[in-house]
Amino acid sequence: MSQLNEATEENLEFIINELASMLQVVNRSIMDPEDYDISKYDELKSLYDMLKQKGSLSVAETQAFIQELSSIRK
């Protein structure tokens, strides 16, 4: 895996898939990498880093993350 600091389509897809797993998203259709613009990469990377650092989330935090992801979608 190349450095996640690079805004590439591969990294975008990796981050979206990792977020979906960490957030235990059942409806993966909302986590389709095709629905996210590479121009939003830094925002997605920030969410990913925050989630990696935090570890586990409460139900409310998980919902807030999913809400934030939906606002970033195309």
C-alpha positions in Angstrom: 0.0 0.0 0.0 1.4 3.4 -0.9 1.5 6.2 1.5 -2.0 7.2 2.5 -0.9 10.9 2.5 -1.2 10.7 -1.3 -4.6 11.5 -2.7 -5.0 8.7 -5.1 -8.0 6.7 -6.2 -6.5 3.6 -4.6 -6.0 5.3 -1.3 -9.5 6.8 -1.4 -10.9 3.3 -2.0 -8.8 1.9 0.9 -9.9 4.6 3.3 -13.6 4.3 2.4 -13.5 0.5 2.8 -11.6 0.8 6.1 -14.1 3.4 7.4 -17.0 1.1 6.5 -15.4 -1.8 8.4 -14.5 0.3 11.5 -17.9 1.9 11.6 -19.5 -1.6 11.0 -21.6 -0.2 8.2 -24.2 -2.7 7.1 -25.5 -0.9 4.1 -22.2 -0.8 2.1 -23.9 1.1 -0.7 -23.5 4.3 1.2 -19.8 3.5 1.4 -19.1 3.1 -2.3 -15.7 4.7 -3.1 -17.3 5.9 -6.5 -19.5 8.2 -4.5 -16.6 10.2 -3.0 -14.6 12.8 -4.9 -10.9 12.8 -4.7 -11.0 16.5 -3.9 -12.5 15.5 -0.5 -9.6 13.2 0.2 -8.1 15.3 3.0 -11.4 15.3 4.9 -11.8 11.6 4.5 -8.2 11.0 5.6 -8.9 13.1 8.7 -11.9 11.1 9.6 -10.0 7.9 9.0 -7.1 9.1 11.2 -9.5 10.2 14.0 -11.2 6.9 13.9 -8.0 4.9 14.0 -6.8 6.9 16.9 -10.1 6.7 18.9 -10.5 2.9 18.4 -14.1 2.3 19.4 -17.0 4.7 19.2 -20.3 5.1 21.0 -23.5 4.6 19.0 -23.9 8.4 18.8 -20.3 8.9 17.7 -20.8 6.3 15.0 -23.9 8.0 13.7 -22.1 11.4 13.7 -19.3 9.8 11.6 -21.8 8.3 9.2 -23.6 11.7 9.0 -20.3 13.4 8.2 -19.4 10.9 5.6 -22.8 11.4 3.9 -22.2 15.1 3.8 -18.9 14.5 2.0 -20.5 12.2 -0.7 -20.9 13.6 -4.2 
